[in-house]
Amino acid sequence: MKIIKVILLLLIVSLSESNAQSGINLCIERIHTTTDSLFVQFSLTNTGKQLVRLYKPERHDICYGIVRLIVKDIDNNEYQLMPCSEIIDIDAIVLNCKNSLYLSEGEKFIKTFDFSLKDATPFMPKEVDLNLLMEINLKDVFFDGKTDDLVKCNFTSIKDFKFKL
């Protein structure tokens, strides 16, 4: 009887965790270009009913492979915005109050990444329609610290964002 109670408890916990994690939307809000820079503004929104804890992605997370910004041209060629010369291995991310936040129901976190056009777009076509898709991959990241309530899912932006260089 104890085994059945433990199994039911684990099932309830895992279901509530997956429901909380599925209530996060990643969206590209805006893309702005200047003569030498590209700015990508994105948001993470809690569409669920529970308070959730999220890791706040930073620009250097692109170099760790945690954040991916994928650009597709009209011929479906793919490019990746990568302000680093290589993907860097990371052992663990130490979770703290500076790199994580809590979002309540309906709350939105907005962040902007900026790139030099020299680094970000050397091979991308200019003056043609491009689509940007964003991914934040947290499922396989090892976090150190208090991680009991941390959402550890992979997110993909809910729609492509069209722009031109």
N, C-alpha and C positions, 0 to 999 in steps of 0.2 A: 504494500500500500504506500509506503514511503517513497518507493521508486517512482510510482505513478505520479505522486504529488510533485516530486522534483522534476520529472519530465514535463508535466503541465506548466510548472513555474518557468522552466527554461523556454518552453514554447511561447508562453505569453510575453516574456522579456524579449525574445528575438523578434516576435511579430511587432511589438511596440517600437523596437529600435528600427526595424526596416520601414515602418510607417512614418516615423519621424524623419528618417533619412530621405524618403522619397518625396517629402514635402518641401524640397529646396529647388528653386528654379535658377538656372544660370542664364543670363541674358546679356547680349552685347547692346549697350545703350546708345553708343555714339562712336563714330570714328571721325577724327579731324586730322587733316594734313596741312602742313605748312611747306615752305620751300625746302626745308631740311629735316623735318620731323613728322612722325606719325604718332597720334594719340589714340589709344583704344580705351574706351570707358565701358566697364561691365558692372553687372550687379548680381548679387545673390539674394534671393527673396525667400523668406519662410512662408510657404503657402499652407503649412500644416497648422494644427491646433495647439501644438506643444512648443515650449521653449526649447531651442536647439543651440548647441555650441558648435561653432565652425572655426576651422583654421583660416586665417586671412592670407590668401596668396599674395606673394610679393613678386616683383619683377625678376629677382634672382631665381625664383622657382622654375622659371623657364629653362634655366641652365641645368636644373636637377631633373628635368623631364616631368615635373609635376604639372606644370601648366604648358599647354600646347596651343598655339595660335596658327591655324591652318588656313591658307589662302588658296582659293581655286579660281582659275581664269575661265573664260568662256569655252575653252577646249578641254576643260576638266583637268588641266595640269595642276598639280598640287605643289605649293611652296609652304615653308614653315618660317614664321617670324622668329628669328633666333638671334638675340643680341650677344651670343657667346660663340666661341670658336668650337666648343664641344659640350656634350652632355656630361655633367659631373656626377659621380657617384656620391651618395649621401648615406651615412650610417643611420642617423636618426635626427629628427627635428625635436628640439626641446620645446615643449609646449608651455607657454606662459601667458600672462594677461596682455602682453604687447602683440602677440601673433595669433590670438584667438579672440572670439567675441561670442556673445549670446544674442540670438535673434528671437524676438517674441513673434507671435502670430501676425502675419502681414508686414513685418518689419523688413527693411531692405538695407543691404550693405553695398555701397558704391565705391569703386576704385578705378583709377586711371593708370595705365602703363604707357610710358612714352618710349619711342624708339628713334634713333637716328636713321634717316632714309638710307644713308650709306651702308649701315650695318644690316638693316632690315630688308632691303629690297634690291640687292644688286642684280638679281636675275628675273625679277618680276616685270611683266609688261606694264608700260605706262599708257595712260589715256584709254584704257579698256575697262569694261565692267569686271570687277573682282568680287568674290564672296568670301567673307571671313567667318570661320567657325572656331569656337573656343572650347577647350577641354580642360577640366581640372581633375586630375587623377590622384585621389587620396586613398583608395582602397588598399594598395600595397605599400603605403608609406609607413615606416615605423616611427611612431611618436613616443617620446620619453616624457614622463611627468604624469599628471592626473588626466587620464584619457577616458574615464568611464562614460562620460556623457558626450564625447566628441563624435560628430558625424564623419564617418569614414567611407564615403561613396565616391564613385566616379561621376562627374557631371559633364554634360555636353550642352552647349548653348541651345536654347529651344528653337532658334531659327538662325539661318545665315544672315549676315548683314552685308548689303551691297555697298561698294564704294569704288572710287577711282584714285589712282596715284597721279 
